[in-house]
Amino acid sequence: MTVSALCENFVYNYIYMNKETYAEQMGALPEYKSACAGSLAFIVLYNLTNINITEWIREIATIKVPGFYAKETADYVFRENPVLTAMGAAAGLWLGKWLHWFVMYNINIDMISFTTTIAPVSYVWSLILTFVFAMLVNGILYFKLEKINMAESLKSIE
């Protein structure tokens, strides 16, 4: 292989290559392991929205009794999600930057050095993915709203 560039590396020694070169040299496509953070965001959003639906089940059933359409019911339940997602994303951008700096600054390990630089595109991707996950969760839980049994929900004891 031909070395085309050098970079500063803070942990051990590595060779970086594009997926085509990797496949050519290793005979297989590379494995990507960056789904951990996205999965966490999805799970948190799903659980919070699911708890919200569970707590409001009587009110949702009350709205469905007069004959509200599925979209009207979903709009009622999910109307606060975009606002809360925006507030969480804004707070997360500021707190996340501070937390990243704090953790990286306090890690003192021999032979390892970490940078505290966050690329601007990372902020854009985090905002986009947060809203995509929020819309995905709303879409999945839309079907849970349809399965709410009005009679059972209204006669449940608080």
C-alpha positions as CSV (number, residue, x, y, z in Angstrom):
1,M,0.0,0.0,0.0
2,T,1.1,3.6,-0.7
3,V,1.2,6.0,2.2
4,S,-0.6,9.1,1.1
5,A,-0.6,11.2,4.3
6,L,0.4,11.3,8.0
7,C,-1.7,12.4,10.9
8,E,-1.3,13.0,14.6
9,N,-2.5,10.0,16.6
10,F,-3.0,10.0,20.3
11,V,-3.4,6.3,21.1
12,Y,-1.0,3.6,19.8
13,N,-0.3,3.3,16.1
14,Y,-2.8,2.8,13.4
15,I,-3.2,2.8,9.6
16,Y,-6.3,4.6,8.2
17,M,-7.7,3.6,4.9
18,N,-10.9,4.0,2.9
19,K,-13.3,1.1,2.6
20,E,-12.3,0.2,-0.9
21,T,-8.6,-0.2,0.0
22,Y,-9.6,-2.2,3.1
23,A,-11.7,-4.5,1.1
24,E,-9.0,-4.9,-1.5
25,Q,-6.3,-5.7,1.1
26,M,-8.3,-7.7,3.6
27,G,-10.8,-9.4,1.3
28,A,-13.8,-8.2,3.3
29,L,-15.8,-5.1,4.0
30,P,-15.0,-3.1,7.2
31,E,-17.3,-3.3,10.2
32,Y,-18.6,0.1,11.5
33,K,-19.2,0.3,15.3
34,S,-20.7,3.8,15.8
35,A,-24.4,2.9,16.5
36,C,-24.0,2.9,20.3
37,A,-24.9,6.7,20.8
38,G,-27.7,6.6,18.2
39,S,-29.3,3.6,19.9
40,L,-29.1,5.3,23.3
41,A,-30.9,8.4,21.9
42,F,-33.6,6.3,20.3
43,I,-34.2,4.3,23.5
44,V,-34.4,7.4,25.7
45,L,-36.8,9.1,23.4
46,Y,-38.9,6.0,23.0
47,N,-39.1,5.4,26.8
48,L,-40.0,9.0,27.6
49,T,-42.7,9.1,24.9
50,N,-44.1,5.7,26.0
51,I,-44.3,6.9,29.6
52,N,-46.1,10.0,28.5
53,I,-48.7,7.9,26.6
54,T,-49.1,5.6,29.5
55,E,-49.7,8.5,32.0
56,W,-52.2,10.2,29.6
57,I,-54.0,7.0,28.6
58,R,-57.4,8.1,30.2
59,E,-57.2,11.5,28.4
60,I,-56.3,9.9,25.1
61,A,-59.2,7.5,25.5
62,T,-61.5,10.4,26.3
63,I,-60.4,12.2,23.1
64,K,-61.0,9.0,21.0
65,V,-64.6,8.5,22.4
66,P,-66.1,11.5,20.5
67,G,-64.6,10.2,17.3
68,F,-61.3,12.1,16.9
69,Y,-59.4,10.8,13.9
70,A,-56.1,9.0,14.4
71,K,-54.1,12.0,13.2
72,E,-55.9,14.4,15.5
73,T,-55.2,12.1,18.5
74,A,-51.6,11.8,17.5
75,D,-51.2,15.6,17.1
76,Y,-52.7,16.0,20.6
77,V,-50.3,13.6,22.2
78,F,-47.1,14.4,20.2
79,R,-47.5,18.2,20.0
80,E,-45.1,18.9,22.8
81,N,-42.4,16.5,21.5
82,P,-40.8,18.9,18.9
83,V,-40.6,21.6,21.5
84,L,-39.1,19.4,24.2
85,T,-36.7,17.9,21.6
86,A,-35.5,21.4,20.6
87,M,-35.0,22.4,24.2
88,G,-33.1,19.2,25.0
89,A,-31.0,19.5,21.9
90,A,-30.1,23.1,22.7
91,A,-29.2,22.2,26.3
92,G,-27.4,19.1,25.1
93,L,-25.2,21.1,22.7
94,W,-24.0,23.4,25.4
95,L,-23.8,20.9,28.2
96,G,-22.3,18.2,25.9
97,K,-19.5,20.6,24.9
98,W,-18.7,21.4,28.5
99,L,-18.9,17.7,29.6
100,H,-16.7,16.6,26.7
101,W,-14.1,19.2,27.7
102,F,-14.3,18.3,31.4
103,V,-13.9,14.5,30.7
104,M,-11.0,15.0,28.3
105,Y,-9.3,17.5,30.5
106,N,-9.4,15.2,33.5
107,I,-8.2,12.0,31.8
108,N,-4.5,11.7,32.6
109,I,-3.2,8.4,31.3
110,D,0.4,7.7,30.4
111,M,1.0,7.3,26.6
112,I,-2.5,8.6,25.7
113,S,-3.5,12.1,24.9
114,F,-6.9,13.4,24.0
115,T,-8.0,16.5,22.1
116,T,-11.0,18.6,23.2
117,T,-11.8,19.8,19.7
118,I,-15.3,19.1,18.4
119,A,-15.9,19.5,14.6
120,P,-18.7,22.0,13.7
121,V,-20.3,19.3,11.5
122,S,-20.7,17.2,14.7
123,Y,-23.1,19.8,16.0
124,V,-25.1,19.7,12.8
125,W,-25.3,15.9,12.8
126,S,-26.3,15.7,16.4
127,L,-29.2,18.1,15.8
128,I,-30.4,16.4,12.7
129,L,-30.2,12.9,14.2
130,T,-31.9,14.0,17.4
131,F,-34.9,15.3,15.4
132,V,-34.9,12.2,13.1
133,F,-35.0,9.9,16.1
134,A,-37.8,12.0,17.7
135,M,-39.9,11.7,14.5
136,L,-39.1,8.0,14.2
137,V,-40.3,7.4,17.8
138,N,-43.5,9.4,17.2
139,G,-44.1,7.3,14.1
140,I,-43.6,4.0,16.0
141,L,-45.7,5.0,18.9
142,Y,-48.5,6.3,16.6
143,F,-49.5,2.7,16.3
144,K,-49.7,2.3,20.1
145,L,-52.2,5.1,20.2
146,E,-54.4,3.2,17.7
147,K,-54.4,0.1,20.0
148,I,-55.7,1.9,23.1
149,N,-58.9,0.3,24.2
150,M,-61.2,3.2,25.1
151,A,-63.6,1.3,27.4
152,E,-60.8,-0.4,29.4
153,S,-58.8,2.9,29.7
154,L,-61.8,4.9,30.9
155,K,-62.8,2.4,33.6
156,S,-59.3,2.0,35.0
157,I,-58.9,3.3,38.6
158,E,-56.3,6.0,39.2
